[in-house]
Amino acid sequence: MGKVVSIANQKGGVGKTTTAINLAASIAVMENKVLLIDIDPQSNATSGLGVDVTHAKYTTYEVIIGNEPAKSAIVNTDLPYLDIMPANPRLVGAEVEMVNMLARETRLKEAIRPVVSLYDYIFIDCPPSTNVLTVNSFTASDSVLIPIQCEYFALEGLTQLLNTIRLIQKSLNRKLDIEGILLTMYDSRLNLSHMVKSEVEQYFGDKVYKTVINRNVRLGEAPSYGEPIITFDIHSTGARNYMDLAKEFIRNDKQKT
C-alpha cells in the first residue's frame, strides 16, 4: 500500500510546488513508483512536469467532483516511475460545486483508494490556502510535509495550518501525522537563514529535515522547461539537495515501519 503525503503551506512562495515536483522526481529516479497529484488550481506542478493541461482529457477536477475514476486522469511523465494526476483551473469552482455534496471532505480519499496500492508513494501538491481542497488532501493523506522558507516571518501563518491538521486528526483522519519540516531558500552566508533554521528547530525539534534546500537559480529555471531539476541540471545544487532529501525521506519512512 502506497504512502500518501500532502505537501502544504498556506503561505505562497515557500517552495511548496518546487518541493512536490522535485521530491517526487528524485524518489522516482531511485526506482520507486510515484504519483504526484496536483490539486492546486494554479496547475504549476502539472506544467512543471511538462504536461499541457489543455490536452489532458481528465484532471483532478473530474476526479474530485466524481465524474471520472482516478485511473482515467493519471498520465505518464517523461520520467520513468513518475506519473501525475494533472490539475485544471476549473478546480477553483470545485469548492462551490462540493458545498451540497455528501461527505465532501472525503471525496479525494475515496476517489484515489483504487490506485493507492499501485504506487510506493503518492504526493499531493496542495493549494496555498486552507480550503476544502486542502481538507480533502489531508483527509486522504498519511502525513503532511511542510516547506518553510528561510526568510522573515517564516513561521507566520503556520498556526492556522497546524490547527487545521489538528482538526482533521480529531474529526476526519486520526492517523494524520506531520511527516517533516523542510527549510527552503537557505543561504548559509546569511545570518537570517541560520536564525530561521534555529527558530524552526526549536519549534519542531526532530521533525525538521537535516537536508536543507539552498537558494539555486537553476531550481527556479527548471519549471519553465517543464522538467524537474534532476533532469534539467543534475549537477546543480538544487538537484543534489533534492536527491539528499529523497534519501532522507525514504530512510525516515523505513525507520517508522
N, C-alpha and C positions, 0 to 999 in steps of 0.2 A: 504494500500500500504506500503510495507516494506521500511525502510530507508537503503540506500546503502552508506557504509563508506569505503574509501580506507585507509589502514594503510601503510604509506610510509615514507621512509627516504633514500636518495640515498647513504648515508654513511652506510657501513656494520657494524655489531656488536653492534647495538644500542638497541637491544631487540625488533626489529620490528616483527619478526615471533613469538617470545615468547608472545608478546602482542596480536597478531592476534589470536593465539591458545587459550590463557587463558582468554582474554576478551570475545571471542565468547563462550567459555565453561561456564564461570561464568554467563553470561547473559542467557544462555540456562538452567542452573541449576535453575534460577528464573522463569522457565516455559515460556520463550519466545521462539518462533520458530526462529532458527538462521541458516543461511547458511554461511559457510566460503568458499570463492573462492580462490584457490591457483593459482596465475598467475606468480609465481616465478619459473623459470626453475630448480632451486635447489630442489624444491619439499619438503622443510623442514616442511611446515605446514601440508602437506599430511602425511608424515611419523610420524610427531609429534602427530598426532591423530590416529596412529595405522593402517593407510591404506597403503597396499602394492600396490604401483603404477604399479608394473609389472603384477598385477592381475586385474587392473582396465580396463574395456572394453573400456570406453571412458573417456577423460580427457578435461581439459580446452583447450588443443591444438586443438582437433577436433571441439570443440565448436567455438573457435575464428576464425578458418580457414573456418568454415561454413559447415563442413561435417556432423555434428550431432546437434540436438536440445539440449539446456541446460539441459532439464529434463533427457535425456539419460545419462548424465555424473554425475549426482548427486547421491551420495551414503550416506547411513546412517552411523553414527559413533556409538560407544558403549554407547554414552551419549544420553539419550532421549532429544528430541527437537533440537539436533545439527546435521546438515548434512554438507557434504563437497563436493565441486567440485574439485577433485584432479588435480594436475599438473603433467607434464611429461617433462623430459629433452629435448624432441623434441621442446618445446617452444622456445628454443634457435634459431631454424631455422624459427620460425613463422614470425619474423621481415622481413627476406628476402622474404619469400613467400607472404607477405602482400604488398610489395612495389608497385605492379601494380594493387592492388585491389581498387575498388571504395569505397570511404568513409571508408578507413581502420581505421581511428581514432574512428569510432563508432561501430565497429564490436561487441565488448563485450556488449555495451549498447543494441543493437538490439537483440543480442542473449539471454540476460537474461530477456528481457522485459516480456515474458510469465510467468516467475517464481517469479518475484518481489513481486507480491501480495500474494504469498504463505507463506511469511516469515514476521516476525516482524522486523528483522534486517539482513542485508547482509554485511559481512565484506570481503574485498578483500586484500589479502596479496600480496603487490607489490614487484617486483624485486628491488634490491638495486642499481638502476640506472634510469636515465630519458630517457627511450626509448619508442618505440611505444606501448609496453605492459602497461607501466605506464600511457601513454597518454590515452589509451583505458580505463584503470581503472578510471582515473579522469573524463573522459567524461561520464562514466556510473554512477558516484557517486553523492550523495548529498553533501558530505563533505569529508575532509581528516583529519585523526588523525596522528599526527607526534610524534613518540617517540624520545627523546633526552637523551643520556647517560650523567651522571654526571662526565665527565672527561674533560681533557684539549681539547681545540678546539671543544667543544660541538656544537657550532653554525657554525663551519666551513662547507662550502658546502651548507648551508641552503638557501643561496641567490639564487642559481640556482633552487632549489626546489620551492621556493616561486615565482620566475619568471615564472616557468612552470605553476604553479597554476594560476597566473595572465593571462598568455597567453590563458589557457584553458577557463578561465572566459570570456575573450574578444571574443573568436572565436568559442568555441565549447559547453560550458556549463556555462551559466550566473549564474545559481543558486549555483555553487560550492562554498563551504564555508570551512574555517578551523574549524573542529569540536573541536579540542583541542590539547594542547601540553602536552605530558606525560614525566615526568622525570623518567628515569630508572637507575638501578645500583647505587642507592642512598645509601650513608653510612653516617649516622648522626655524626659519630665520626671524619669524615674528614672535615677540613676547605674547601677543594676543592669542596665537594658536596654542602656546604652552599653557596659558591661563585657562582657556576654554577647556582644553584637554583635562587639566587638573580638576576643574569645576565639575565636568561631566563624570569623571571617575569617582569623585567624592559622592555624587548624587546616585549613580547607578552601580558603582562597585564593579564586581567581576562580570557584569553584563556587557561592559564596554569591550569591543574587539581590540586586540593588540594591534591588528593591522589598521593603519590609517590611510585615507585616500588623499594624496598630495595634490595641490594645485598643478594642473597639467594642461597645456594648450592643446595637445593632440587629443586629449579626452573630450574637449569641447568641440573639436572639429569633426570627430568620427560620425556623430548622428546625421550631419548634413550629407554624408556619403552613404547613409543607410547601412552602416557597419558597426559592430561592436569594436571596441578598442583592440581586442585580441587579434582581429584580422586586419584592422586598419593600420595599426603600427605595433607589432608585437614587441618591439624593442623599447617602447615608450615607458615612462614611469607609471602612467595610468594602467597599462597592461600588466606590469609587474605587481602593482598594488592589488588589482582585482584578482589576479591569479593567487596571490598570497591570501586574500580574503576568502576565496573559494576553498582553499586548502584548510584554512582555519574554521570555516563554516562546517565543512564535512567532518573535520576532526572533532569539533564540539558536538555535532549531531551523533556521531558514533559513540561518544562518551555518555550521552544521555540514554542511549538504547541498551 
